[in-house]
Amino acid sequence: MGFAVVDVETTGFAAGRDRVIEIAVVQVNAQGAITGEWCTLVNPRRDLGPQHIHRITTREVLPAPTFEKITGDLITRLTGRVLVAHNLTFDARFLQAELTAAGVLPPAEALNGLCTMTLAPRYLTTDRRNLAACCAAAGIPLTNAHSALYDARATAALLAHYLAAGHDDWSPLLAAARSRPWPFAPALDTPVVHRSAPGHPVARRPRRDGAPSYRRASRNPAVFRTSTAPSPAPVPRSAEDDRPTGAELPAGFRLDAGDRIAFTGQTDQPREQLQAHAAAAGLVTHPENVCRWTKVVVAADPDSLSTKARKARDYQIPIITEPVFARLLAELRTPG
């Protein structure tokens, strides 16, 4: 049946603690031709980690299925095929952790496939082995890196490049994969959810007067955003995009010395730097928790699914972005 080229985007590097938030499978036949593609975002029910790398927002994963919901659909796309990935150890470790958590114990041999990164010295003349360097050495275009589908397509092209060179005979691997049984998991044909068009973040409407707007997300009543940039190119819209956005921050909302604040998610500025700015302004930071007396929570992504963000919504505590926090901090330091 050929190969299953897999790529995952994750909330971090620790499989089992971190979670898969996007997965793609590109099916390739024994001659190297792509015969099928499948990709979906995955709701990890936690914060999304380094969003500046994978560029996935919580707003995008909220309607996505959990990994448990896609387990059967994934297994049908892996069964009978040799698993392939660029840095297979990383992807296989996360597949093992996610499938096990979903109640499916994959056969160890099924996750021992081909790694296009490990094979690179046999087929490419480059000292660097990351996906971008390998693609450049093979003359393969790589766009939208750290997008699961685009990275899987590029890895599939690398595999085809290796197959064309003919240095190795992988027919025994293909034959073994065809006869290898996988545990049963019902394929639910779960609807997939894709990220926004590459380079087009979800549009936010600025106020007509050009001033920053602080708006509640339609899903999360205590979340506020800011935007001063013009709207980007149109992206596919859902009915939710046209719902009323709710009220702005209350008139006169401000921080005062002694107020308790908290941070959540991997912010653009180092967390320690933000906490130092807050402490210098007389604010009290709570690195571990959010309580009823917390005045505001600063988040890398205001839609965050972190425990702190969920508590903040329960207590109706505003969740604000770093730019909003910077404004409130400036007002605190220069009263009036």
Secondary structure, DSSP 4 states (H G I P E B T S, - for coil): --EEEEEEEESSS-BTTB-EEEEEEEEE-TTS-EEEEEEEE---SS--S-HHHH---HHHHTTSPPHHHHHHHHHHHHTTSEEEETTHHHHHHHHHHHHHHTT----GGGG--EETTTTHHHH---S--SHHHHHHHHT----STT-HHHHHHHHHHHHHHHHHHT-S--HHHHHHHHH----------PPP-PPPSTT-PPP-PPPTTS----EE-SS-TTBEE---SPP-S-----GGGGS-----SPTT----TT-EEEEES--SS-HHHHHHHHHHTT-EE-SS---TTEEEEEESSTT--SHHHHHHHHTT--EE-HHHHHHHHHHHHS--
